[in-house]
Amino acid sequence: MSTPSDAPAATPVKDATVGNWELTKLPRNTRPKATAGQYRILDHRPLGDRYMALTLDAPAIAEAAQPGQFLMLTAARRGEKTPALPRPMAIYSADKATGIVEVLYGVVGSGTKRLQSFEASEEMFVVGPLGRAFDVGADTRRVLLIGRGIGTCSLTTVAQANAANGVETIAVTSAREPSALIGADYYRAHGAQVYEVTDQEGTSTPDALFATLTKDLDDNPPEIIMTCGSDRLTRLCEDLAQRWGSKVQVSVEAHMACGLGYCHGCASGARSEGAESPLICNDGPVFSWEPVPAGTCAP
């Protein structure tokens, strides 16, 4: 859910149903109660030439956060009236022992530029943790994470949780060039096997990744593949899932006004049993990505 744009619109899939695959709600699980309050900034620094790393002293959020959840960050100081809407950002890391939460984000428009202006020792109004988390079942042994650019931030806490639960993680971090790669060191710190691939080196194309991953993992494939940040990587996950019989989960990015489901402004477009399609903030941002059942008409 960490977004590369000021008003996040991109999703890992162009529509809720693409080709023969579609978004489906994960089974309802227990999620922590969100908190809202002013949290002190411990550090706020550039990360390379395009991203910022924001570190918050937020014990309540760190204690409750689940893999793949996000925060709503208000890009205004206490008493300021603009900008009107907070920005949804994935939780990059959460440390229960220290109460520290970290968020990485790209600086693009006016809202994220205002976020960038906050300095250490200031307070920021934050709501979270929000959204449905990734679902790693108790019988899962191996998980493959495939992230592109800032979308990788939606996946890093999965590796953190897997390390604590004895689940093996294989992680792909993809970007245009080596300097733009995110998460590799964090993944390794939590015991993951890491693939760093870039457009510049010609290693990030779906064909190249398919060849690499099938060569290395065919003998012991992951039960679950998780992704965020690229439509073409979602297609790759489909191909890998069909080969290995794996399940696929995607974290979807979207415009959000509240992050809580009150405004109903981030409908996913997925098929639904009711009058409204599932909301990305409340029913997601993590969804199952599954083949459309035979004989089913897409919406």
C-alpha positions in Angstrom: 0.0 0.0 0.0 3.0 2.3 0.1 2.4 4.4 -3.0 4.7 5.8 -5.6 2.4 8.8 -6.4 0.9 11.6 -4.4 -2.7 10.4 -5.0 -2.2 6.6 -5.3 -4.1 5.2 -8.2 -2.0 2.3 -9.6 -3.0 -1.2 -8.7 -1.2 -4.5 -9.4 -4.0 -5.3 -11.8 -5.7 -2.9 -14.2 -9.1 -4.2 -13.4 -10.6 -6.4 -10.7 -10.9 -9.1 -13.4 -8.2 -9.5 -16.0 -8.0 -12.3 -18.4 -9.0 -15.4 -16.5 -8.0 -14.2 -13.0 -9.8 -12.0 -10.5 -9.6 -10.4 -7.1 -11.4 -12.4 -4.3 -11.7 -11.5 -0.7 -9.6 -13.5 1.7 -11.4 -15.3 4.5 -12.3 -12.8 7.2 -9.7 -12.8 10.0 -9.3 -10.9 13.2 -7.6 -7.6 12.8 -6.2 -5.2 15.4 -8.2 -2.2 16.4 -6.8 0.9 14.8 -5.5 3.8 16.9 -5.4 7.5 16.0 -3.1 10.0 17.5 0.0 12.2 17.3 3.1 10.2 17.1 6.7 11.5 17.5 9.0 11.3 14.6 12.4 9.8 15.6 14.1 10.0 12.2 13.1 11.3 8.7 15.8 11.0 6.0 16.3 10.5 2.3 16.7 7.0 1.0 18.6 7.2 -2.3 17.4 10.0 -4.6 13.7 9.2 -4.8 12.4 7.9 -1.5 12.1 9.0 2.2 12.4 6.8 5.3 10.1 7.9 8.1 10.6 6.4 11.6 7.9 6.8 14.2 7.7 6.2 18.0 4.4 4.4 17.8 4.2 1.6 20.4 0.5 0.9 20.0 0.8 0.5 16.2 4.0 -1.6 16.5 2.4 -3.9 18.9 -0.7 -4.5 16.8 0.5 -4.4 13.2 0.0 -7.4 11.0 1.9 -8.2 7.7 0.7 -6.1 4.8 -1.3 -3.5 6.8 -1.0 0.3 6.3 -1.2 3.7 7.9 -2.9 6.9 7.0 -0.4 9.7 7.4 -1.7 13.3 7.7 0.5 15.7 5.8 -0.4 18.7 8.0 0.8 19.8 11.4 -1.6 20.4 14.3 -3.9 23.3 13.5 -3.1 23.4 9.7 -6.1 22.9 7.4 -4.4 21.5 4.3 -3.9 19.2 2.6 -7.4 17.7 3.3 -6.7 14.0 2.9 -4.1 11.8 4.6 -1.8 9.5 2.5 -2.0 5.7 2.8 1.4 4.1 3.3 2.5 0.5 3.9 4.2 -0.4 7.2 7.7 -1.2 6.1 8.7 -2.5 9.6 7.3 -2.7 13.1 9.3 -3.5 16.2 7.2 -4.5 19.2 10.1 -4.5 21.6 11.1 -0.8 20.8 7.7 0.5 19.7 9.3 1.8 16.4 7.4 1.8 13.1 9.0 2.6 9.8 7.5 3.8 6.5 9.1 4.3 3.2 7.5 6.5 0.5 8.2 8.3 -2.7 8.0 12.1 -3.0 6.0 13.1 -6.0 3.2 15.6 -5.4 2.2 18.3 -3.0 1.0 15.9 -0.2 4.2 13.8 -0.1 6.3 17.0 -0.3 4.5 18.3 2.8 5.2 14.9 4.5 8.8 15.3 3.5 9.0 18.6 5.4 8.4 17.0 8.8 11.5 16.8 10.9 12.7 14.5 13.8 11.1 15.5 17.1 7.9 16.8 15.5 4.7 14.9 15.8 2.5 13.5 12.9 -1.1 12.5 13.1 -1.4 8.8 12.2 -4.2 6.3 12.0 -3.4 2.6 11.9 -2.8 -0.2 11.6 -5.4 -0.5 8.9 -6.6 -3.1 6.3 -6.6 -6.8 5.9 -3.3 -8.5 6.3 -1.6 -11.2 4.2 -2.7 -14.7 5.2 0.1 -17.2 5.9 -1.6 -20.4 7.1 -0.2 -22.5 9.9 0.7 -25.3 7.5 2.7 -23.0 5.1 6.4 -23.8 4.8 7.6 -21.5 2.0 6.4 -18.1 0.7 7.6 -16.2 -2.4 7.4 -12.4 -2.3 7.7 -10.5 -5.6 7.7 -6.7 -5.3 8.5 -3.8 -7.6 9.7 -0.4 -6.5 8.0 1.1 -3.5 5.4 -1.6 -3.7 8.0 -3.9 -2.0 7.1 -2.0 1.2 3.8 -3.9 1.4 5.7 -7.2 1.6 8.6 -6.7 4.0 6.6 -7.3 7.1 5.7 -10.7 5.7 9.3 -11.7 5.9 9.6 -10.3 9.4 6.6 -12.4 10.6 7.7 -15.5 8.7 11.1 -15.4 10.4 9.3 -15.4 13.8 7.0 -18.2 12.8 9.6 -20.5 11.1 8.3 -20.0 7.6 10.9 -19.8 4.8 10.9 -16.7 2.7 12.2 -16.2 -0.9 12.0 -12.5 -1.9 12.3 -10.7 -5.2 12.9 -7.0 -5.2 12.7 -5.3 -8.6 13.5 -1.8 -9.8 14.7 0.1 -12.8 18.3 0.3 -11.5 20.3 -1.0 -8.5 20.1 2.3 -6.6 16.3 2.1 -6.6 16.0 -1.4 -5.1 14.1 -1.6 -1.8 14.1 -4.1 1.0 17.0 -6.4 0.2 19.0 -5.8 3.4 15.8 -6.0 5.5 14.8 -9.3 3.8 18.3 -10.7 4.5 18.2 -9.6 8.1 15.1 -11.8 8.5 16.6 -14.8 6.9 15.1 -14.5 3.4 16.7 -15.8 0.2 16.9 -12.6 -1.9 16.8 -11.9 -5.7 17.7 -8.4 -6.7 16.7 -7.7 -10.3 16.7 -4.6 -12.4 15.7 -3.3 -15.8 19.2 -1.9 -16.3 20.7 -5.4 -15.9 18.0 -7.1 -17.9 17.1 -9.4 -15.0 13.7 -8.0 -14.1 11.6 -9.0 -17.1 8.9 -11.6 -16.5 10.5 -14.1 -18.8 13.9 -13.7 -17.1 12.4 -14.0 -13.7 10.3 -17.0 -14.7 13.4 -18.8 -15.9 15.3 -18.0 -12.8 12.7 -18.9 -10.3 11.5 -22.1 -11.9 15.1 -23.2 -12.3 15.8 -22.6 -8.6 12.4 -23.5 -7.0 10.8 -26.2 -9.1 12.0 -28.9 -6.8 10.6 -27.2 -3.7 8.1 -24.5 -4.8 6.4 -22.1 -2.4 2.8 -22.7 -1.3 1.9 -19.0 -1.5 3.1 -16.2 -3.8 2.6 -12.6 -2.7 3.0 -9.5 -4.8 2.6 -5.7 -5.0 3.7 -3.0 -7.3 3.5 -4.2 -10.9 0.9 -5.5 -13.3 3.4 -7.5 -15.2 4.6 -9.2 -12.0 1.1 -10.2 -11.2 0.9 -11.9 -14.6 4.2 -13.7 -13.7 2.6 -14.8 -10.4 -0.2 -16.4 -12.4 2.2 -18.3 -14.5 4.2 -19.5 -11.5 1.1 -20.4 -9.6 -0.2 -22.5 -12.5 3.1 -24.3 -12.7 3.5 -25.0 -9.0 -0.1 -25.2 -7.8 0.5 -22.2 -5.5 -1.9 -19.7 -4.2 -1.5 -16.0 -5.0 -2.2 -12.9 -2.8 -1.9 -9.3 -4.0 -1.7 -6.0 -2.2 -3.7 -3.4 -4.1 -3.0 0.3 -4.2 -5.8 2.8 -4.6 -7.1 6.3 -4.0 -8.3 6.6 -0.4 -10.0 9.3 1.6 -10.4 7.7 5.0 -8.7 4.3 5.0 -11.5 3.0 7.2 -14.4 2.2 4.8 -16.6 5.1 5.9 -16.4 7.0 2.7 -16.8 4.0 0.3 -14.4 5.7 -2.1 -12.1 2.8 -2.9 -14.3 0.1 -4.3 -12.2 -2.6 -5.8 -14.4 -3.5 -8.7 -14.3 -7.2 -7.8 -17.4 -9.3 -7.9 -19.4 -9.1 -4.7 -22.4 -10.7 -3.1 -23.8 -7.2 -2.3 -24.6 -4.0 -4.2 -21.0 -2.7 -3.7 -17.8 -4.4 -4.6 -15.3 -5.0 -1.8 -13.5 -1.9 -0.5 -9.7 -1.9 -0.9 -9.2 -0.2 2.5 -11.5 -2.5 4.5 -11.8 -5.8 2.6 -8.1 -5.4 1.4 -5.6 -4.1 0.6 -4.6 -7.8 0.4 -6.8 -10.0 -1.7 -6.6 -13.5 -3.1 -5.9 -13.5 -6.9 -7.6 -16.5 -8.3 -8.6 -18.1 -11.6 -12.2 -17.2 -12.7 -14.4 -20.3 -12.2 -15.4 -21.9 -15.5 -18.8 -20.6 -16.8 -18.6 -17.4 -14.7 -19.2 -14.1 -16.4 -16.9 -11.3 -15.4 -18.6 -8.1 -14.2 
